[in-house]
Amino acid sequence: MQDKKEFTLEEQMRGLVEQLDAYIDTYHGGSVEFVSYQDKVVKVRLGKACIDCPLSTQTLKGWIEGTFKQFFPEEVDCVENAGQLTE
């Protein structure tokens, strides 16, 4: 019988960001990258079409943060933008 792999909290968060990134890239031409997690704050970096997009704040707070709070309600208080990707 094969042992079930346990993922750390950060690995789970990185996996969620990878899924969000794939969706954002496919449907909006933007990107999101995991930067860090500390003291219940997740930091991400937005890129591509998200740079200078007037809806990037809504994407960050409404959609990305909302998704994190849905999957990690006890572990995440907020998601912050750690800056923008240059590519």
Backbone hydrogen bonds, N-H to C=O, Kabsch-Sander energy under -0.5 kcal/mol:
donor,donor_aa,acceptor,acceptor_aa,energy
12,Q,8,T,-2.2
13,M,9,L,-2.3
14,R,10,E,-2.7
15,G,11,E,-2.2
16,L,12,Q,-2.0
17,V,13,M,-2.4
18,E,14,R,-2.2
19,Q,15,G,-1.8
20,L,16,L,-2.5
21,D,17,V,-3.0
22,A,18,E,-2.1
23,Y,19,Q,-1.9
24,I,20,L,-2.9
25,D,21,D,-2.8
26,T,22,A,-2.3
27,Y,23,Y,-2.8
28,H,24,I,-1.9
29,G,24,I,-0.8
29,G,25,D,-0.9
30,G,24,I,-1.5
31,S,47,G,-1.6
33,E,45,R,-2.0
35,V,43,K,-2.8
36,S,43,K,-1.6
38,Q,41,V,-2.3
41,V,38,Q,-1.7
42,V,78,C,-2.3
43,K,36,S,-3.1
44,V,80,E,-2.5
45,R,33,E,-2.3
46,L,83,G,-1.0
47,G,31,S,-2.2
49,A,29,G,-2.1
50,C,47,G,-2.1
51,I,48,K,-1.7
53,C,50,C,-1.7
56,S,53,C,-1.6
59,T,55,L,-2.4
60,L,56,S,-2.7
61,K,57,T,-3.0
62,G,58,Q,-1.9
63,W,58,Q,-1.2
63,W,59,T,-0.7
64,I,59,T,-2.9
65,E,60,L,-2.5
67,T,63,W,-2.2
68,F,64,I,-2.3
69,K,65,E,-2.6
70,Q,66,G,-1.6
71,F,67,T,-2.2
72,F,68,F,-3.1
75,E,72,F,-0.5
76,V,72,F,-1.8
77,D,40,K,-3.2
78,C,40,K,-1.5
80,E,42,V,-3.0
82,A,44,V,-3.9
82,A,80,E,-0.6
85,L,46,L,-2.8
